[in-house]
Amino acid sequence: MNTTRNLATLLTDSAARHPDRTAIVFADHRLSYAALDAASNRVANLIVERGIQPGDKVALSCPNVPEFTAVYFGILKAGAVVVPLNVMLKPREIAYHLTNSDARAYFAFEGTPESPMGEAAWEAMRATDGCNEFFLIGEGTSVRGVAPSQLYHEAIAAQSETFSTVRRDEDDTAVILYTSGTTGQPKGAELRHRNMYENARAAADLYDCDSDRPDTYLCVLPLFHSFAQTVFQNTAMAFGGTLVLQPRFEPRAALQLMSKHDVTFFGGVPTMYWALLEALDETVDVARLVAHLRIAVAGGSALSAEIHKQFENRLGVTILEGYGLSETSPIASFARYGERPRVGSVGVPIRGVRMKLIDDHWNDVDEGIGEIAISGHNVMKGYYNRPEATAEVLHDNWFRTGDLARTDEDGFFYIVDRSKDMIIRGGYNVYPRELEEVLMQHPAVSLVAVIGVPHESHGEEVKAVVVRTRGDQTTEDELLVWARDQFAAYKYPRQIEFVDALPMTSTGKILKRQLT
């Protein structure tokens, strides 16, 4: 059994080397590596006591707070599999993920009266067969029926701060990240220990990270997303860095945190960089920001040349772009550190990873535009319990991404378009088919196509183009109100347009590119 690349060791090794170093900063609280390690040991002891076995799935719904990292590594230490869930999911959506992943336990953040995440989690868990252990991270005041033994802080208080990490093979599944293409329900990408471990350790090459001169990371992206998990949380843990957490991105507050904590490493989606530039004014200590910030990374969608230019001119740092997917842990390519980036390019494959362009039949495309295929230590095991979906995207150890690109003479990749219809709204992935299937359940909807339309601050907005049921008089506002109750806040359609017919090919496929 090869245990050298166990993801849990990112924390345990750093805690052994730097016990007194600050691991996490949240609001006015600081958590040392020793304290974080002890908290994760308590979690491991708790779930083992409740019957969780190596290989069992444990779901986690939590924003960017210290408990996310403690629970994440506690699950891994127990030899179980982490299933991070988007905190904005509705009960119906949560129940699907719990059932589909075979989750046996569920840690969920209570939230606030304005955003009662715990209530949705509790409702979904009770409607799910097989998920019998529930732990609420919070006071429990807004969720009825939760027993004291199910309150996270009370449950771990009685547990030991020591735990011997369960041995797992590097090819065992460590994390299941839910993603989706343009068809069907979300799919769980099974990521091995070595997938996630190697992607985090790649930071030594990509960003010149070194545990002897640790970085301070401002994490504004949600930790349930692969970008934040690998590039911020796991990289910080691997190199003894300090993770400054912001639960929800607010540009002015983010700038203040960067200045207050001498942040050296920032990353986000393009809309976040746009918002930071908009928030820069005389109240921001730009000189202090410039003195400490050394790395800025971007991903998720294309970053404009103008934002590149403005950010470098005003903050003295060149934004480095990369490319990846949940299925690739996520980093597949990145700009070369220390070199002038090629604006518009997502860089070259990282060490240990190969990328090429293919056609619809997996044949290599040597010139022009093709679909990106990826092979290497970062590629997932497959989609959990979805062999047919796995077979569609994995072939001879290559993963086809659905993204179209070209390359230049030096091997740099440039994304041209997405063959998938995925919408990226404010950095969140929105999958049209999932929305279409639910919208079709409304009696007013005869046919629907969900598309992304340009939006100044979010990048894309979600729009539903609807063919009404004959004779129906439902208004746009009425359908919008109904849709808002069906989906998480980031993905329900903000725009609805009623049309008489949708454009189609001769085979009946909707021509979404003709819709605006």
N, C-alpha and C positions, 0 to 999 in steps of 0.2 A: 504494500500500500504506500502510495506516494503522498505524504502530508506536507511537503515543503511549501506548497502554495495554498495553505489554508487561509481564507480571507480573515478569519478571526484573529490571526497572529499579527495583523497590522496594528491592532490596538494593544494586544498583550506584549508584543516586543517593544513598542514605544514606551509603554508604562513601566516596563522593566528597566529601560535605559534612562528615561527622563520622568521619574515619578512626580516630581514637584513642578514640572513645566505645565503651564496653562494649556489645557486641551480645548476648552469651550468657554466662550464669553457670551452671556445672554443677559440683556438688560444690565443690571448692576451686579450680576453674579458671575463668578469665575469658578471653573471646575478643573482641578488638576487631572493629570493623566492617572494618577493613583486613585483619585476619587471616581473618575469615570470608569476605570477598570473594575473597581469594587462594585459600582452600581450595576454594571453589566453582569457581574458574577451573581449578584442577587437575583437578577432576572433569570439567568440560566438555572439557578437552583429552584426558583419558583416554578418554571414550566416543567422541569424534570419531576418535581414533586407532584405536579398535576397530571403526570402521565405522558408527557410529550416525549416521543422517541426520536432517535436520529433519523433524518429523512422526512419527518412530519412537517407539514406546512403550517406556518404561523403568520397571520395577517397583521398588518400595522398601518393604522390611519393616524397620522400625526403631522402637524406642521413643523416648521423649523424651531424646535425647542430642544433642550438637552436630552429629554426623554427619548426622542427619536433615536439618537445615536446609542444611548444606553441599551434600549430594547433591541435595536438592530444587531449589535454585537453580542448581546446576551443570547439571542436566538441562535446565532452562529456558533457560539461557544457550546451550546447544548447539542450541536450537531443537526439542528433543525434548519428549515428553509425559510428565509424571509420573503413575505409577499407584501411589498409596500403598496398601499392604495391611495389614490387621490383623495384628499380630504374634502373635496367638494362634491363627491358622488352622493346621489340620492339613495334612499333605502333599496329601491328596486335594483339599482346598479351595484350597490355593495353586496346584496344577496347573490347576484350573479357571480361576482368575483370570488366570494367565499365558497360557493358551491363548485365553481369551475376549477378552483385550485385545490379542492379537498382540504381546506383549512380546518385544523382541529382546535386552534386557539386564535384569539383576536384581541389585540391591544388597540384601543381607540381613545383619542383625545376628546375631552368633554366639550371644549369650545367655550363660547360665550352666549349669553341670552340672545344676542343679535345673530349669532352664527352657531347654533346648537349642534355641532358635529356629533357629539356623543349620543344624542337622541336618535339620529338617523342610524348610527352604528348599532345601537342596542336593538332597535326595531328590526334591522336586517339580520342580526345574529339570531334572534329568536325565531326568525322565519327560515333559518337554514339548518338542515339536518347535518349532523356530523361535527359541527363547530360547537363544542360544549363548554369551552373555557373562555371567559370574557373578562378583560381587565380595563377599567375606565381610568384614564390618566386625567385626574382632576378631583374636585371636591365631591362630585356626585349629586350636587344640589339640584341640577336641572334634568336629571334622568331618573325617572321613577322605577323602582323595582330592583335596582342594583344593590346587592348585598355588600356589607363591609369587606368581606373576603374577596370581592371583585374590584375593590378600589385599589388602583396600582400602588400608591404610596404605602397604604396599610399592608397590602399583600407582600411587598418586598421587605418591609421593615423587619420581619421576623426571620428573614433569610440570611445565610452566611455570606460574608464578603469574599470568601475564597471559593474557587471552583476550578477543577481540572478540565480544561477544554477537551471535548470529545474529539477523538481522532476521526478525521474524514479524509477521503481520497480527493486529490485535486480535480478529478473528473466528476465528483459528486456535485449535485446541484446546490448552489448557495443561495441564489436569489431567483425569484420569478417576477419578471417585470411585465406588466400588461401593456400590450400595444395592439394595433389593428391595422389592417390594410383597408381596402375599399369594399370588402365583402364580409358579411357575417358579424358576429359578436367579437369583442376584444379577445385577443389570444395572449396566453402567458408564455413569454420567452424565457426558457430555462437557461440560466447562466451558471456555469460551473465555478467552483472556487478559483481555478486558475484563470478563467476568463476575467473575472473582476480583479483578482490579485495583480495579474500582469498589467491590466489597464491602469490601475492606480500607480504601480511602480514605474510605469512608462513616463511619469512626470519628471523623473531624473533627466531624461533625454529631452522631453518636450518643453519644460519650463526651467530647467537647470535647478531643480529642487535638491536640497541637501539638508539632512537632519542636523548638521553642525551649524547651519545658518538658517533656521526654520522660518518659513513664511507665516504671515498672518492673513487669513483668508476671510473675506466678507462674503457670506453665503446668503444671497437673496433669492436664488432659484429654489424651488421646493425640493426638499430632500427625498420625496417619494419618486422624483424623476431621475432617470439614469445620469443626466448631465451633472446634477448637484451631488448625487451619491458618489460618483467616481472622481470627478475633477475637484470637488471640494472636500466632502467628508472623508472619503477613503484615502485621498492623497494627503490630506492633513494628518490623518492617523499614521500613514506609512512613513512620513518624514518628520514626525514630532512637531507639526505646526499647530497654530492656534486658529480655531474655527469661531469666527464671530457670526452669530446667527441673527438674521432679521426674518421674523415669521411671515411678513408680507411686504413686498417691495414698495417702498415709498421713496422717491428719488432724493428729496431733501434730507430725509432721515438717513438714507444710505450714505450720502456725502458727509453727514455729521459723524456717522460711525467710522467711516474711512479716516477721517481726520483725528477723531478721538483715540482710536486704537492703532494708529500708524499702520494701516492696512497696506500690505505689499502685493496682494493678489486679488484681483476682481474678475468676475466673469458674468456674462449674461447674454440674453438674446438681443438682437438689434434694437427693439423698441425700448429696452432698458437704457441702452447707451443714448438714444435720442432723448429720453426723459431726464437723464443725468445732465446732459448739456443744457436742456431747457431750465433746469433747476439751479444752474451755476449763477450766482450773483455776488454782490459785495459782502454778504454774510458768510460766505464759504471761504475757509482758509486754504486757498488754492496753493499757496507756497508750501504749506505742510503736506498737502496731498502729493504734489509733485516730488517732494523730497523723499517720500517713502514708497509710493506706488511703482512697482517694477514690472508687473505683468498684468495685462488685460486680455482676456480671451472671449471669443464670441462663437456662437453656434446656433443651430435651430432654423435659421433662414439667412438669406443673403444680406450682408451688411453693405450699405451704400458707401461709395467713395467719399461723399461729402461728410458723413459721420466719421469715417476714418480720419479725414483731414482735420476736422474740428477737434476731435478728441486729442489727437497728437499735438495740435497747436496750443490747446488750452491746458492740458494736463501732462504733456510731455511724454506720453506713452503711446506706442504704436499698438493698435489692437491686432491680436493674432487670431486668425480664423482656423477652425477645424471642421471635421465632418464625421458623423457617426449616427448610429441608431441604437435603440434599446437592444436590438438583436446582436449588436457588436460591442456591447459593454460600457460605454458606447463608442469610444474613440477609434476611428479607423485611419483618418489622415489629419495632418496638422501642418501649419506653417513651420518653417525651419527657424528655430530659436536663434537669435543673433543675426539673422539675415533680414534684409529689407523684404517685407511681405509683398506678394503680388496681389494687389487689390482685386477682389472678385474671385480669387482662387481659394479653395479649401485645403491647399497644401499638397503634401505627398504622403504616401502610406507611412505609418509609424513603424518602428523597428519590430520585426516579427510578423508583419502584416503585408499581404499583397492585395493589390487592387487592379482590376482590368475592366474593359468595356466589352459587353456581349450583346448579341441580338436576341430575339425572342426564343431562339432554339439553342441557347447557350454557346453559340459559336463566337469566337473572338472577333471584335471589331477593331481593326488596326488604324483606320482613319475615320474622321468625322465623329458623329454623335452615337453613343451607345449607352446601354444600361450598366450602371456600376455593379460589379460583383466583387465580393471580398472574401479572402481566405486568411486564416491565421489564428493566433492564440485567443483572439477576442470574440470569435464567432460562437454564437449560442449552440447548445446541445440540440435544440428544437423547440417547437411549441408544445407545451404541456398537454398531453392526451389529445393531440391534434396531428396524427401521422400524415393525413392527406395534406393539410396546410403546410406541414414541414416539408413534405416531398416537393411541393410547388416552389419552394425557395432555396432548398439545399440540394446540391448535386456535386458529387466528387469533392466534398469539403469546401465548396464555394457557396456563398450566400448571395442571392440576387436581391438587390435593394429596392428596385422599382424606381430609382432615380436616374435621370438621363444626364449625361455629362460629356465633356470633351477634355482632351489633354493637350498640353503644349509640348514643345520639343524637349523640355527638361523633366517631363513626367508629372507636372503639376496638374491637378484636377480642377475643373470649372463646372459647377452644376448649371445645367441648361434649363431643366424643367423637371417636374415630378410626374412620372407616369402614373403614380397613385393620385387619387383625388384629395388626399389629405389636406386639411386646412390648418394653418398655424395661426392661432389667434392669441396675440400677446405672449407668445412662447409656448402655449399649450397646444397639443395636438388634438384636433377635432376630426372625427372620422365620419364622413357623410352617410355611409350606408347604415350605421347604427341609428343616426337620427331619422333617416328616411323610413326605416322599419317601424319605428315608434310613431312617427307622424302619420303613417299610413293607417294606424289604428283609430285615428280620429274620423268620425263619420263624414266630415266635410271634405276629406282629402281623398281624391280619386287616384292621383298620381303626383309624385313630388320628386324634385331634384334639389339636393342641398349643395351649395357651392360657396366658395370664398370670394369676397369682393374686396377691393382695396380699402384700407382704412388708415387714416393719418397716424394715429398713435398705436393701434393694435396690430398693424401690419395687414391683417385680413379680418373681415367681419363675416359672420355666418349668415347666409341668406337662404331661405327656402322658396323655391319657385313651385307653385302649387296649381294643379288642375283640379278645380272643385268637382265634387260629386254633383251630378245633374240636379238642378233645382235648388241646391243648397244656398243659403243666404248668410253663412257665417262670415263675419268681418275679419280683417287682418288683425285688429286689436284683440278680438276674442280668441283667435287661434294663437296669438303670441302669448296671452295669459295662460292658456292651457299648456303650451310648450314649455314655458318657464317652470311649471310644476313637475315636468317630466325629466328634466336634465339638470346636471350640475351647472352652476352659474356661468362657467367659462364657455359652455358649448351650446346653450340653447340659441336658436336663430333670433337675431335682433331685427331682421328684415324678412318680411313675407310679401311675395308678389303673386297675385292670382293671374293665371294666363289661360287661354283657351286650349293650348296644346304645347307639348314640348318637342323640340327638334330631335329627330331620330335618324339613325342609319337605316339602311334597307333591311338589316337584321333585327331592328327594334332596339338597338342600344341608344340611350339618350346621349346626345351630343352636348355635353356640359360646357364645352369651350365656346359654344354659340350663345350661352347664357351670360348675362351680366347683372 
